[in-house]
């Protein structure tokens, strides 16, 4: 009997390449609302989810009248404008084919765990016409770090789909060591994808359950999902 499988995706560097449009839009939103040009210039962004970055910028500049809801609304508008003018934004190879294939299979279910805020995630996915594949997820304004974020994604998915997923059949696909650590922390299957800022050997060195060079060929990806928490030795 085929087990139900929950596939959780990171977005940037895993599903798509937004050419830095998210960071540009965040910076422009701070400038538009609060007058700070290059608001991120003195803030370390490495490995942080959006809410961490936003809070650090707010604290660094001493912004006392910050309103997250208003900021997100402005950011969503600015992101659409920036993406429309940024050349080269694209889905990574194999992504659309994989999503379309697994959507046809009754035992596969999708979720997201992304450092993007919800408005940012939806903006990027809809720009590239894959937003309809994702009905649930956890976003960079719902948790304080990526480990917590993945746990929220699992809980949200189980509520949405009204299913309990065996952790040997819950996968987190991401392109950074922090994604691998987050999967390990939640005792689910980690799949490192070397399509972002880390090459294959670098990701493999962090000990994911599986390491892939990308989401193609499709049969290689499907074999990972079939095996689940029983990696090839």
NORHUFEN-V624763 format. One record per backbone hydrogen bond with DSSP energy under -0.5 kcal/mol. CO is the residue of the C=O (numbers start at 1). NH is the residue of the N-H. Records with the same first field share a line. If there is no record, write none. Layout:
# NORHUFEN-V624763
CO=NH  NH
This chain:
# NORHUFEN-V624763
5=7  109
6=8  171
7=111
8=173
9=113
11=14  15  16
15=92
16=13  18
17=90
18=21
20=24
21=25
22=26
23=27
24=28
25=29
26=30
27=31
28=32
29=33
30=34  35  36
31=35
35=37
36=39
38=41
40=43
43=45
45=48
49=52  53
50=54
51=55
52=56
53=57
54=58
55=59
56=60
57=61
58=62  63
59=62
62=64
67=71
68=72
69=73
70=74
71=75
72=76
73=77
74=78
75=79
76=80
77=81
78=82
79=83
80=84
81=85
82=85
83=86
85=87
86=89
90=17
92=95
93=215
94=98
95=99
96=100
97=101
98=102
99=103
100=104
101=104
102=105
105=108
107=5
109=7
111=9
112=138
115=50
116=140
117=121
118=122
119=123
120=124
121=125
122=126
123=127
124=128
125=130  131
126=129
130=133
131=134
133=135
138=114
139=142
140=51
145=149
146=150
147=151
148=152
149=153
150=154
151=155
152=156
153=157
154=158
155=159
156=160
157=161
158=162  163
163=165
166=169
167=170  189
168=229
169=6
170=189
171=8  173
172=174  191
173=10
174=193
176=179  180
177=181
178=182
179=183
180=184
181=185
182=186
183=188
184=187
189=172
190=209  210
191=174
192=194  212
193=195  196
199=203
200=204
201=205
203=206
204=207
210=192
212=194
217=220  221
218=222
219=223
220=224
221=225
222=226
223=227
224=228
228=230
